[in-house]
Amino acid sequence: MKAFDLPTQPSSNFSLVLVNYKTPDITRMCLELLREHVQEQRIPVWVVDNDSADASLDYLRSLDWINLIERPSPGKEAGHIAHGKALDLALEKVDTDYLFLLHTDTFVYDKKVFAMMMRECTKTPDMAAVGCVEQLNRGIVRDTWRLTSRFCKHYVRKAKVRLGMRSKMPRPYKETHLKSFCTLWNARLMKSQGLHFCMDDLVPGYTLQDRMSSLGYGIKFLSPRKIFSYLDHIQAGTVAAAGTYGKNHRRTKMYQATLKRFQEQQA
């Protein structure tokens, strides 16, 4: 090796994938927190824009360190379906073995989260995914209260249905599916089974997780306490940022308060 030749950082074995839709402020914040790390580690970043046609798309077009996919709108389409089909477009493009899904309202402060989740996913060759089933770190007390109240509601509704009384159908009281605000998927395994993210009209990734589990592949569940020690996430932040909720909706207020706090921290 010549004296002036410097060793180069090997390319990462995973790619980052995000979907953007009309969220200029949080998309910029999310990517700026990632930029230095992904460039140093040579991590491929794929951003799929769902026909935003606004300032967020202009911003994405100005970045030379991301791979931008512009997905034209097919017409009327449910938000979660648009998101899932955007993820599938990126899945077709990536050539790494693993795929990190992030939301644009996910703010990664400690980049060690990527190495931690990769360690969990590579412990065994049959591990399909690593992530968290909760989108917030509510703490033990709130989590216990939430689980208890949902448990009671589930069985009350179930009893009413059995008795022939009018009632909403009982929903599962316990979250069982990984949430895509920060999830690591084994893309190599997915492709080997011919699977992808948007497989039906359910939330993208839910049916995929069920199929992978039924095939005998593992799913690693991280506690909210663990994953949120590395990052923050605004639940439904992308929906609130797009103005879908009303001005006085609690999630709109939560989004505005959280965004203000993050901006103050950045300053």
DRENDO-1510 file (C-alpha; in Angstrom, 1 decimal, always signed):
<recs>
REC; n; res; u; v; w
REC; 1; MET; +0.0; +0.0; +0.0 .
REC; 2; LYS; +1.4; +3.4; -0.9 .
REC; 3; ALA; +2.1; +5.8; +1.9 .
REC; 4; PHE; -0.7; +8.2; +1.0 .
REC; 5; ASP; -3.3; +5.5; +0.5 .
REC; 6; LEU; -5.8; +5.5; +3.4 .
REC; 7; PRO; -7.9; +2.5; +4.3 .
REC; 8; THR; -11.5; +3.0; +3.2 .
REC; 9; GLN; -14.6; +2.2; +5.4 .
REC; 10; PRO; -16.2; -0.9; +4.1 .
REC; 11; SER; -19.8; -0.5; +2.9 .
REC; 12; SER; -22.5; -1.2; +5.4 .
REC; 13; ASN; -24.5; -4.5; +5.3 .
REC; 14; PHE; -27.7; -2.6; +5.8 .
REC; 15; SER; -29.6; +0.2; +4.1 .
REC; 16; LEU; -31.9; +2.9; +5.6 .
REC; 17; VAL; -35.3; +3.4; +4.1 .
REC; 18; LEU; -37.7; +6.3; +4.8 .
REC; 19; VAL; -40.9; +7.4; +3.2 .
REC; 20; ASN; -41.7; +11.1; +2.8 .
REC; 21; TYR; -45.1; +12.8; +2.3 .
REC; 22; LYS; -45.4; +16.5; +2.8 .
REC; 23; THR; -43.4; +16.8; +6.0 .
REC; 24; PRO; -40.6; +19.3; +5.1 .
REC; 25; ASP; -39.7; +20.3; +8.7 .
REC; 26; ILE; -39.5; +16.8; +10.3 .
REC; 27; THR; -38.0; +15.2; +7.2 .
REC; 28; ARG; -35.1; +17.7; +7.3 .
REC; 29; MET; -34.6; +17.2; +11.0 .
REC; 30; CYS; -34.6; +13.4; +10.7 .
REC; 31; LEU; -32.1; +13.4; +7.9 .
REC; 32; GLU; -29.8; +16.0; +9.3 .
REC; 33; LEU; -29.5; +13.8; +12.5 .
REC; 34; LEU; -28.4; +10.9; +10.3 .
REC; 35; ARG; -26.3; +12.6; +7.7 .
REC; 36; GLU; -22.8; +12.6; +9.3 .
REC; 37; HIS; -23.1; +9.0; +10.6 .
REC; 38; VAL; -24.4; +7.5; +7.3 .
REC; 39; GLN; -21.7; +9.2; +5.3 .
REC; 40; GLU; -18.9; +8.1; +7.6 .
REC; 41; GLN; -20.2; +4.5; +7.7 .
REC; 42; ARG; -21.1; +4.4; +4.0 .
REC; 43; ILE; -24.7; +3.4; +4.8 .
REC; 44; PRO; -27.0; +3.6; +1.8 .
REC; 45; VAL; -30.0; +5.8; +2.4 .
REC; 46; TRP; -33.2; +5.4; +0.3 .
REC; 47; VAL; -36.0; +8.0; +0.5 .
REC; 48; VAL; -39.2; +7.4; -1.3 .
REC; 49; ASP; -41.4; +10.4; -1.9 .
REC; 50; ASN; -45.1; +9.8; -2.3 .
REC; 51; ASP; -45.8; +12.6; -4.7 .
REC; 52; SER; -45.5; +15.4; -2.2 .
REC; 53; ALA; -45.0; +18.1; -4.8 .
REC; 54; ASP; -44.0; +20.6; -2.1 .
REC; 55; ALA; -40.9; +22.0; -0.2 .
REC; 56; SER; -40.1; +18.6; +1.2 .
REC; 57; LEU; -39.5; +17.1; -2.2 .
REC; 58; ASP; -37.4; +20.2; -3.2 .
REC; 59; TYR; -35.3; +19.5; -0.2 .
REC; 60; LEU; -34.8; +15.9; -1.0 .
REC; 61; ARG; -33.8; +16.7; -4.5 .
REC; 62; SER; -31.1; +18.9; -3.2 .
REC; 63; LEU; -29.3; +16.1; -1.3 .
REC; 64; ASP; -26.5; +14.3; -3.0 .
REC; 65; TRP; -26.0; +11.7; -0.3 .
REC; 66; ILE; -29.4; +9.9; -0.5 .
REC; 67; ASN; -31.0; +7.7; -3.2 .
REC; 68; LEU; -34.3; +9.4; -4.0 .
REC; 69; ILE; -37.2; +7.5; -5.5 .
REC; 70; GLU; -40.1; +9.7; -6.7 .
REC; 71; ARG; -43.3; +7.6; -6.6 .
REC; 72; PRO; -46.2; +9.2; -8.6 .
REC; 73; SER; -49.6; +9.1; -7.0 .
REC; 74; PRO; -51.9; +6.4; -8.5 .
REC; 75; GLY; -54.9; +8.4; -7.4 .
REC; 76; LYS; -57.0; +7.8; -4.3 .
REC; 77; GLU; -55.0; +5.6; -2.0 .
REC; 78; ALA; -55.1; +4.9; +1.8 .
REC; 79; GLY; -52.1; +6.4; +3.6 .
REC; 80; HIS; -50.8; +3.1; +5.0 .
REC; 81; ILE; -51.1; +1.5; +1.6 .
REC; 82; ALA; -49.1; +4.3; -0.1 .
REC; 83; HIS; -46.5; +3.9; +2.6 .
REC; 84; GLY; -46.3; +0.1; +2.1 .
REC; 85; LYS; -46.0; +0.4; -1.6 .
REC; 86; ALA; -43.3; +3.0; -1.2 .
REC; 87; LEU; -41.4; +0.6; +1.0 .
REC; 88; ASP; -41.7; -2.2; -1.6 .
REC; 89; LEU; -40.2; +0.1; -4.2 .
REC; 90; ALA; -37.2; +0.6; -2.0 .
REC; 91; LEU; -37.0; -3.1; -1.2 .
REC; 92; GLU; -36.6; -3.8; -4.9 .
REC; 93; LYS; -33.7; -1.4; -5.2 .
REC; 94; VAL; -31.6; -2.3; -2.1 .
REC; 95; ASP; -28.8; -4.8; -2.5 .
REC; 96; THR; -27.8; -5.1; +1.2 .
REC; 97; ASP; -28.8; -8.1; +3.3 .
REC; 98; TYR; -30.6; -6.0; +5.9 .
REC; 99; LEU; -33.0; -3.1; +5.8 .
REC; 100; PHE; -33.7; -0.5; +8.5 .
REC; 101; LEU; -37.1; +1.2; +8.3 .
REC; 102; LEU; -37.4; +4.6; +9.8 .
REC; 103; HIS; -40.2; +7.2; +9.9 .
REC; 104; THR; -39.5; +10.8; +9.1 .
REC; 105; ASP; -40.8; +11.6; +12.6 .
REC; 106; THR; -38.1; +9.4; +14.2 .
REC; 107; PHE; -35.1; +11.3; +15.5 .
REC; 108; VAL; -32.0; +9.2; +16.2 .
REC; 109; TYR; -29.7; +10.8; +18.7 .
REC; 110; ASP; -27.5; +7.8; +19.5 .
REC; 111; LYS; -26.3; +6.1; +16.3 .
REC; 112; LYS; -25.3; +3.0; +18.4 .
REC; 113; VAL; -28.9; +1.9; +17.9 .
REC; 114; PHE; -28.0; +0.6; +14.4 .
REC; 115; ALA; -25.2; -1.6; +15.7 .
REC; 116; MET; -27.3; -2.8; +18.7 .
REC; 117; MET; -30.1; -3.9; +16.4 .
REC; 118; MET; -27.8; -5.5; +13.9 .
REC; 119; ARG; -26.2; -7.5; +16.7 .
REC; 120; GLU; -29.7; -8.8; +17.7 .
REC; 121; CYS; -30.6; -9.6; +14.1 .
REC; 122; THR; -27.4; -11.4; +13.3 .
REC; 123; LYS; -27.2; -13.6; +16.4 .
REC; 124; THR; -28.9; -16.4; +14.5 .
REC; 125; PRO; -29.2; -16.9; +10.7 .
REC; 126; ASP; -33.0; -17.4; +11.0 .
REC; 127; MET; -33.8; -14.0; +12.6 .
REC; 128; ALA; -36.3; -12.1; +10.4 .
REC; 129; ALA; -36.7; -8.8; +12.2 .
REC; 130; VAL; -35.9; -6.7; +15.2 .
REC; 131; GLY; -38.0; -3.9; +16.6 .
REC; 132; CYS; -40.6; -2.6; +19.1 .
REC; 133; VAL; -44.3; -3.1; +19.3 .
REC; 134; GLU; -44.9; +0.3; +21.0 .
REC; 135; GLN; -44.5; +3.7; +19.4 .
REC; 136; LEU; -44.0; +5.5; +22.7 .
REC; 137; ASN; -42.1; +4.9; +25.9 .
REC; 138; ARG; -45.0; +5.4; +28.4 .
REC; 139; GLY; -43.2; +4.0; +31.4 .
REC; 140; ILE; -44.1; +1.0; +33.5 .
REC; 141; VAL; -47.1; +2.6; +35.3 .
REC; 142; ARG; -48.8; +3.9; +32.2 .
REC; 143; ASP; -48.0; +0.7; +30.2 .
REC; 144; THR; -49.5; -1.4; +33.0 .
REC; 145; TRP; -52.6; +0.7; +33.2 .
REC; 146; ARG; -53.0; +0.7; +29.4 .
REC; 147; LEU; -52.6; -3.1; +29.2 .
REC; 148; THR; -55.1; -3.7; +32.1 .
REC; 149; SER; -57.8; -1.4; +30.6 .
REC; 150; ARG; -57.4; -2.9; +27.2 .
REC; 151; PHE; -57.6; -6.4; +28.7 .
REC; 152; CYS; -60.8; -5.6; +30.5 .
REC; 153; LYS; -62.4; -3.9; +27.4 .
REC; 154; HIS; -61.4; -6.9; +25.2 .
REC; 155; TYR; -63.1; -9.5; +27.4 .
REC; 156; VAL; -66.2; -7.3; +28.1 .
REC; 157; ARG; -66.7; -6.9; +24.3 .
REC; 158; LYS; -66.1; -10.6; +23.8 .
REC; 159; ALA; -68.7; -11.5; +26.4 .
REC; 160; LYS; -71.3; -9.1; +24.8 .
REC; 161; VAL; -70.7; -10.7; +21.4 .
REC; 162; ARG; -71.2; -14.2; +22.8 .
REC; 163; LEU; -74.4; -13.1; +24.5 .
REC; 164; GLY; -75.7; -11.6; +21.3 .
REC; 165; MET; -75.6; -8.0; +22.6 .
REC; 166; ARG; -74.6; -5.1; +20.5 .
REC; 167; SER; -70.9; -4.4; +20.8 .
REC; 168; LYS; -67.8; -3.5; +18.8 .
REC; 169; MET; -65.7; -6.5; +17.9 .
REC; 170; PRO; -63.0; -7.2; +20.5 .
REC; 171; ARG; -59.6; -6.0; +19.5 .
REC; 172; PRO; -56.4; -7.6; +20.7 .
REC; 173; TYR; -55.5; -6.1; +24.0 .
REC; 174; LYS; -51.8; -6.7; +23.6 .
REC; 175; GLU; -49.6; -5.3; +20.7 .
REC; 176; THR; -47.9; -8.1; +18.8 .
REC; 177; HIS; -46.6; -6.5; +15.6 .
REC; 178; LEU; -43.4; -4.5; +15.2 .
REC; 179; LYS; -44.0; -0.8; +14.4 .
REC; 180; SER; -42.0; +0.6; +11.4 .
REC; 181; PHE; -40.8; +3.8; +13.0 .
REC; 182; CYS; -37.6; +1.9; +13.7 .
REC; 183; THR; -37.5; -1.7; +12.5 .
REC; 184; LEU; -34.7; -3.9; +11.1 .
REC; 185; TRP; -35.7; -6.5; +8.6 .
REC; 186; ASN; -33.6; -9.3; +7.1 .
REC; 187; ALA; -34.2; -8.3; +3.4 .
REC; 188; ARG; -32.3; -11.4; +2.2 .
REC; 189; LEU; -34.7; -13.8; +3.9 .
REC; 190; MET; -37.7; -11.7; +2.7 .
REC; 191; LYS; -36.6; -11.9; -0.9 .
REC; 192; SER; -35.7; -15.6; -0.6 .
REC; 193; GLN; -39.4; -16.3; +0.4 .
REC; 194; GLY; -40.8; -13.9; -2.2 .
REC; 195; LEU; -42.3; -11.7; +0.5 .
REC; 196; HIS; -42.6; -7.9; +0.8 .
REC; 197; PHE; -44.1; -5.2; +3.0 .
REC; 198; CYS; -47.5; -4.4; +1.4 .
REC; 199; MET; -49.2; -7.8; +1.1 .
REC; 200; ASP; -52.8; -6.9; +1.8 .
REC; 201; ASP; -54.9; -4.0; +3.2 .
REC; 202; LEU; -53.5; -4.3; +6.7 .
REC; 203; VAL; -50.7; -2.1; +8.1 .
REC; 204; PRO; -47.6; -2.8; +6.0 .
REC; 205; GLY; -45.3; -5.4; +7.7 .
REC; 206; TYR; -48.0; -7.0; +9.8 .
REC; 207; THR; -48.8; -9.8; +7.4 .
REC; 208; LEU; -45.1; -10.1; +6.6 .
REC; 209; GLN; -44.3; -10.6; +10.2 .
REC; 210; ASP; -47.0; -13.3; +10.6 .
REC; 211; ARG; -45.8; -15.1; +7.5 .
REC; 212; MET; -42.2; -15.0; +8.5 .
REC; 213; SER; -43.2; -16.3; +12.0 .
REC; 214; SER; -45.3; -19.1; +10.4 .
REC; 215; LEU; -42.2; -20.1; +8.4 .
REC; 216; GLY; -40.2; -20.6; +11.5 .
REC; 217; TYR; -38.2; -17.4; +11.4 .
REC; 218; GLY; -37.5; -15.4; +14.6 .
REC; 219; ILE; -38.8; -12.0; +15.6 .
REC; 220; LYS; -36.9; -10.1; +18.3 .
REC; 221; PHE; -38.9; -7.7; +20.4 .
REC; 222; LEU; -37.1; -4.8; +22.1 .
REC; 223; SER; -38.6; -3.0; +25.1 .
REC; 224; PRO; -39.7; +0.6; +24.7 .
REC; 225; ARG; -37.3; +1.5; +27.4 .
REC; 226; LYS; -34.4; +0.1; +25.5 .
REC; 227; ILE; -35.1; +1.5; +22.0 .
REC; 228; PHE; -36.2; +4.9; +23.2 .
REC; 229; SER; -32.8; +5.4; +25.0 .
REC; 230; TYR; -31.4; +5.9; +21.5 .
REC; 231; LEU; -34.1; +7.9; +19.8 .
REC; 232; ASP; -37.4; +9.9; +20.0 .
REC; 233; HIS; -40.5; +9.3; +17.9 .
REC; 234; ILE; -43.6; +11.5; +17.5 .
REC; 235; GLN; -46.5; +9.1; +17.3 .
REC; 236; ALA; -48.5; +9.9; +14.2 .
REC; 237; GLY; -46.2; +12.9; +13.6 .
REC; 238; THR; -46.3; +12.5; +9.9 .
REC; 239; VAL; -50.1; +12.6; +9.9 .
REC; 240; ALA; -50.2; +15.6; +12.2 .
REC; 241; ALA; -47.5; +17.4; +10.1 .
REC; 242; ALA; -49.5; +16.9; +6.9 .
REC; 243; GLY; -52.5; +18.7; +8.6 .
REC; 244; THR; -54.8; +15.6; +8.5 .
REC; 245; TYR; -55.8; +16.0; +12.1 .
REC; 246; GLY; -57.8; +19.1; +13.2 .
REC; 247; LYS; -56.0; +22.1; +14.7 .
REC; 248; ASN; -57.2; +21.2; +18.2 .
REC; 249; HIS; -56.6; +17.5; +18.0 .
REC; 250; ARG; -54.5; +16.1; +20.8 .
REC; 251; ARG; -52.0; +14.5; +18.4 .
REC; 252; THR; -51.6; +17.8; +16.5 .
REC; 253; LYS; -50.9; +19.6; +19.8 .
REC; 254; MET; -48.5; +16.8; +20.8 .
REC; 255; TYR; -46.7; +17.1; +17.5 .
REC; 256; GLN; -46.4; +20.9; +17.7 .
REC; 257; ALA; -45.1; +20.7; +21.3 .
REC; 258; THR; -42.6; +18.0; +20.5 .
REC; 259; LEU; -41.4; +19.7; +17.4 .
REC; 260; LYS; -40.8; +22.9; +19.3 .
REC; 261; ARG; -38.8; +21.0; +21.9 .
REC; 262; PHE; -36.7; +19.3; +19.3 .
REC; 263; GLN; -36.0; +22.6; +17.5 .
REC; 264; GLU; -34.9; +24.2; +20.8 .
REC; 265; GLN; -32.6; +21.3; +21.5 .
REC; 266; GLN; -31.1; +21.7; +18.0 .
REC; 267; ALA; -30.5; +25.4; +18.5 .
</recs>
